[in-house]
Amino acid sequence: MRVLALDTTTRAGSVALVEDDRIIVERSGDPARTHAERLPGEIVNLLDAAGVALSALDLFAVAAGPGSFTGLRIGIATMQGLAFVNRRRIVAPSALEALAQEGSHGLGPGAVVAAWMDAHRRDVFSALYRLTAAPAFERDRLIEIDPPAAGDPASTLLRWTRRFDAPAVFIGDGAVLYASAIGGRGRVMAPPALAATIGMMAIARARAGDTVDPAGAHPLYVRRPDAELARDATKEKPHRT
């Protein structure tokens, strides 16, 4: 099974071609350029380099989020369009789960993995998972014990300390950025490019029949857009007379 996978949850993002259990090629993007400027050119260039036509792909995959609203919309719309034109199915897993899949390597069943992405405004997008004995990239490998959320790193840690076992690993750019807040609570891991992981997860889900039509792929938002927050803040300001 050949899968084209895309991640636009970060400024750089990545694109990958995965075939069965092999990563054929994965490329990170240029963070100095927007996703709107780079797509679909990056996809075309990657497929050309691999010698694979769009019509030869069996499945499309894209990270659903969380991340920048514009980046998510562009990434998902791009893959929806390609999947629709080629009459293929799509898989859209969470980037937080993809991070946790990577962070779980080398850990045993029962270990807790924390995924932290930089949400800006001194916040992190976070989720917490418990590892099972299922194979890597399978949906059943991770049990979500705290769902995706956005919040202050210190408050997130305090809430987790009261409710859950300490994570063995914190993974993501948010974990690296706020490593001082994490302290010695767990090992901090820098995030890899995620497109290949998204592709491997997609293959595992496709084998289980867990795919959707292109229109069924939706972004994972865990907080409201900046424009809405700014509009509400303006409304709440008292009027001077």
C-alpha positions, 0 to 999 in steps of 0.5 A, a space after each residue: 500500500 502506497 500512502 502520501 502523507 502530509 503534516 502542516 501543523 508546524 511552520 516547517 511541516 513535512 511530506 512523506 511517501 510510505 509503502 507498506 512498512 517502509 518510508 520511501 522518502 520524507 522531506 521537511 519544509 522550509 519554515 521561511 515560506 508559508 504552506 500556501 506558498 509551498 503546496 502542492 509544489 512540495 508534494 509534486 517534487 517529492 513524487 517526481 523524485 520517487 518516480 511515483 504518479 499520483 494515480 499510483 497512490 492507494 491512500 492519502 493521510 494528513 495530520 488533523 491538528 492541532 496547529 495554526 488554523 491557516 496551516 491546518 486548513 491548507 494541508 487538509 484541503 490539499 489532501 482532500 482535493 488530491 484524494 477526491 480527484 484520484 478517488 481515494 480514501 483519507 486518514 487524518 490522525 492527530 499530530 499529538 498522537 503521532 508525537 506520542 507514537 514516536 515517543 513510545 519507542 523503547 518503552 514498555 506497556 503501562 508507560 505514560 507519554 506526554 505530547 506537547 506542541 508549542 501553541 504560542 501565547 505561552 501555551 502548549 497543545 497537550 495530550 497524555 497517553 498510556 502505552 499498551 503492548 500493541 505494535 507500533 503505529 497501531 491505534 490500540 498502541 496508545 490509550 488517550 488518558 487526557 484529551 487534546 487541550 491548550 493551556 499553560 505548561 505549569 497548569 497542565 503539569 499540576 493537573 496531570 500530577 493530581 490525576 495521572 502517573 508521571 510521564 516517562 517521556 515528554 515529546 514535541 517542540 512545546 516540550 523542548 521549549 518548556 523543558 525547564 518547567 518539566 524539570 526532572 518529571 520525564 525525559 524530554 524529546 525533540 520532535 521528528 518530522 511527522 509526515 512519515 509517522 502519519 503515513 505509517 499510522 494511516 496504513 495501520 488504520 487502513 488495514 483495520 478499515 478505519 478510513 474516510 471519504 475526503 469530505 470526512 477529514 476535519 481539522 482538530 481545533 482545541 482553541 478558538 482562532 485569534 480573530 474570534 478572541 480579538 473580536 470578543 475582547 473588543 466587544 467586552 471593552 466598556 464604551 466611553 461616553 
